[in-house]
Structure formats: structure tokens, C-alpha cells
Amino acid sequence: MNPAPLDHAVLQAAAAWFARLHAAPDDTRTQAKWSAWLAADARHRLAWRYVEGINQRFGNLNANAEQAHQVLSTMRRDRHSRRALLGSLCVAGVGGLLGWGSWRQGWVDSPRAWFATYRTGLGEVRPLTLADGSQLWLNGETALDVHFDERLRQLRLYRGEVLIETAVDARPLQVLTRAGRMQPLGTRFSVRDQGLQTTLSVFAGAVQATCADSGREIRVQAGQMTAFDAQQGSTLLPAPAHRQDWSRGVLVAEDMPLGQVVEILRDYRHGHLGIDPALSGLRVVGTYPLLDSDRALAMLERALPVRVARPLPWWVALEAR
């Protein structure tokens, strides 16, 4: 469900009620006020479901009521901080919840992914060498099947992202996703499955992509990238060099917006990583460790006018210093 119709203030209120209820679970007066608020508007109920979903994913605050009380007290002391915290919680939290739903849906759509030859977890980067000598790097939350026979080398990507450096072999190599088929011509390239759409980035050689339903063919040369689905592909664009840096466990930012850096780091940590929208346009330069996102955040805190706020174990937000 798209959270766009939800008013930001309503999301803030829902998160505030959540904190209040869990800080004082036996306060009948607070519960009565919350019930009245919930019944007053359908948007309140929808926002509340979002907040409940976030809690179900990252832990129940009932397990630590004292911590919830401290968070609420901090929010009361500083109204501006309360706005920043709740705003980040609701916006990034809802986005994370939806992203998690998409992640789950991707695996449900491909039950064979659970039994794939190779799988990685969140924040894991795994290098592999195949029987033919090809080098692979699997990004986090990736599922890949490998099938070689006397005629064909075939990789089936169910979910996630893989970087491939092909070895010389008489048998053709194919990479399959739900969107279509890719056949490289002695190359280095990455394939990212995004459900119905696949992103193909080529760093050396060339790759021929074929849409699964329409049969439309797209030839992608070194230094180019495209996104395609089962019917058609998008315009060819330059392939950013950083599209393969993750295989080395680093994020190389060359005048990259902070919002984009945060978006990338989210894929390598548990819980929510939020950012004050006013900070998204700050420019970032440097090399940051993807597999140690806490260290990366500390580096950003030293380099930029931002501070890392950790109001909850599963919640981190970048705020203005």
C-alpha cells in the first residue's frame, strides 16, 4: 500500500500515541484518549497499522517499557527533536515496512529461491568461483541457482544482485530473471532483480538482454546500463562506477547526495535508518564501509554537519547537528 495519501502529521501522531501507550501500558486515561483518536478518522487507523507493522518487524517495545518512557520524555523535552524523530520514524519507517513487504513478496513469488544453490542474508557480500572459472559476487539478500551441463551455463537470479566476471568457455552463459534473459559476450556486468524489473549494468564487454514476453532484444555495451521488464527496456544510461563497488564492501561517494548514501546503507543494516529530509541534498565525498554501517555513519557525522541519533536499538536517524 502506498503511504503517500497519509498526512505526515497523522503519521507523527500515530507514532506518538504508540510511544505513550507502551510507556504507560496501565494508564486507562491514556488508553481512552488513544481510542477516541483512533476512532475519529480512517487515516488515524491506517497510520496506526503502519506503526504496528514497524513494531512487529523490529521488536515489541513492551519488552522494554522503561526505554519507551525515556524516548517519550526526550520527545516532550524538545519539541523540535520530537518532530524530527517522529517524522523520520514515520516516513522512513513506512518506507522500510513497504520495502520489507516487497522483499517478502519477492521470495513468495519465487519459492524455489529458498532452495537456491547460493543465498545471502542482509548485509552480506559473498564472493564465489564457479566450476568454469567465472567469478561471482553476491550482494545481500540474494538467491541464485547455478546449472551447468555440456551445452549451456545457466544462472537463475531469483532475488537480489550479482556481479559476474565471465571465464572463457565454449558453452554460452545465460542469466535468467523474471524480466528476461541475458547473454554476455566475454564481460563483467551486474544484474539486479527488482521483482518485475531487472537492472543490467555492463562494465566490460557487452550483454544481450531479451525481454521474457515480447522477445525484444537490447544490446548493452561497456559503460552502459538499462532497466527492463518482460515487455520492454528503458533508455540506455551511463553505468555509474559505484554500481560495482559493493563487491569490495565499500561505498565510493563522489559528490553523492547524502540521501542517496543513506538509501544505499539501508540495504546493509537491520532496523530503520532515517534522515531529516532537509539534509538529503548535502554532498558526500569519500569511501565508506558498507559492511560496517555504524562506522560509516560515524564517518559521515565527522565529515558533515549532522549527528547520529539512536533513540531505540533498531532506530537510527541522521539529524542536523
C-alpha positions, 0 to 999 in steps of 0.5 A, spaced: 500 500 500 502 506 498 503 511 504 503 517 500 495 519 501 497 519 509 498 526 512 505 526 515 502 529 521 497 523 522 503 519 521 507 523 527 501 522 531 500 515 530 507 514 532 506 518 538 500 515 541 504 508 540 510 511 544 505 513 550 501 507 550 507 502 551 510 507 556 504 507 560 501 500 558 496 501 565 494 508 564 486 507 562 486 515 561 491 514 556 488 508 553 481 512 552 484 518 549 488 513 544 481 510 542 477 516 541 483 518 536 483 512 533 476 512 532 475 519 529 478 518 522 480 512 517 487 515 516 488 515 524 487 507 523 491 506 517 497 510 520 496 506 526 497 499 522 503 502 519 506 503 526 504 496 528 507 493 522 514 497 524 513 494 531 512 487 529 518 487 524 523 490 529 521 488 536 515 489 541 517 495 545 513 492 551 519 488 552 522 494 554 517 499 557 522 503 561 526 505 554 519 507 551 518 512 557 525 515 556 524 516 548 517 519 550 520 524 555 526 526 550 520 527 545 516 532 550 523 535 552 524 538 545 519 539 541 523 540 535 527 533 536 520 530 537 518 532 530 524 530 527 524 523 530 517 522 529 517 524 522 523 520 520 520 514 524 514 515 520 516 516 513 522 512 513 519 507 517 513 506 512 518 506 507 522 500 510 515 496 512 513 497 504 520 495 502 520 489 507 513 487 504 516 487 497 522 483 499 517 478 502 513 478 496 519 477 492 521 470 495 513 468 495 513 469 488 519 465 487 519 459 492 524 455 489 529 461 491 529 458 498 532 452 495 537 456 491 544 453 490 547 460 493 543 465 498 545 471 502 542 474 508 542 482 509 548 485 509 552 480 506 557 480 500 559 473 498 564 472 493 564 465 489 568 461 483 564 457 479 566 450 476 568 454 469 572 459 472 567 465 472 567 469 478 561 471 482 559 476 487 553 476 491 550 482 494 545 481 500 539 478 500 540 474 494 538 467 491 541 464 485 541 457 482 547 455 478 546 449 472 551 447 468 551 441 463 555 440 456 551 445 452 549 451 456 551 455 463 545 457 466 544 462 472 537 463 475 537 470 479 531 469 483 532 475 488 537 480 489 544 482 485 550 479 482 556 481 479 559 476 474 566 476 471 565 471 465 571 465 464 572 463 457 568 457 455 565 454 449 558 453 452 554 460 452 552 463 459 545 465 460 542 469 466 535 468 467 530 473 471 523 474 471 524 480 466 528 476 461 534 473 459 541 475 458 547 473 454 554 476 455 559 476 450 566 475 454 564 481 460 563 483 467 556 486 468 551 486 474 544 484 474 539 486 479 532 483 480 527 488 482 521 483 482 518 485 475 524 489 473 531 487 472 537 492 472 543 490 467 549 494 468 555 492 463 562 494 465 566 490 460 564 487 454 557 487 452 550 483 454 544 481 450 538 482 454 531 479 451 525 481 454 521 474 457 514 476 453 515 480 447 522 477 445 525 484 444 532 484 444 537 490 447 544 490 446 548 493 452 555 495 451 561 497 456 559 503 460 552 502 459 546 500 463 538 499 462 532 497 466 527 492 463 521 488 464 518 482 460 515 487 455 520 492 454 527 496 456 528 503 458 533 508 455 540 506 455 544 510 461 551 511 463 553 505 468 555 509 474 562 506 477 559 505 484 554 500 481 560 495 482 563 497 488 559 493 493 563 487 491 569 490 495 564 492 501 565 499 500 561 505 498 565 510 493 561 517 494 563 522 489 559 528 490 553 523 492 547 526 495 547 524 502 540 521 501 542 517 496 548 514 501 543 513 506 538 509 501 544 505 499 546 503 507 539 501 508 540 495 504 546 493 509 543 494 516 537 491 520 532 496 523 530 503 520 535 508 518 532 515 517 534 522 515 531 529 516 529 530 509 532 537 509 539 534 509 538 529 503 541 534 498 548 535 502 554 532 498 558 526 500 565 525 498 569 519 500 569 511 501 565 508 506 564 501 509 558 498 507 559 492 511 560 496 517 554 501 517 555 504 524 562 506 522 560 509 516 555 513 519 560 515 524 564 517 518 559 521 515 557 525 522 565 527 522 565 529 515 558 533 515 554 537 519 549 532 522 549 527 528 547 520 529 541 519 533 539 512 536 533 513 540 531 505 540 536 499 538 533 498 531 532 506 530 537 510 527 536 517 524 541 522 521 539 529 524 542 536 523 547 537 528 
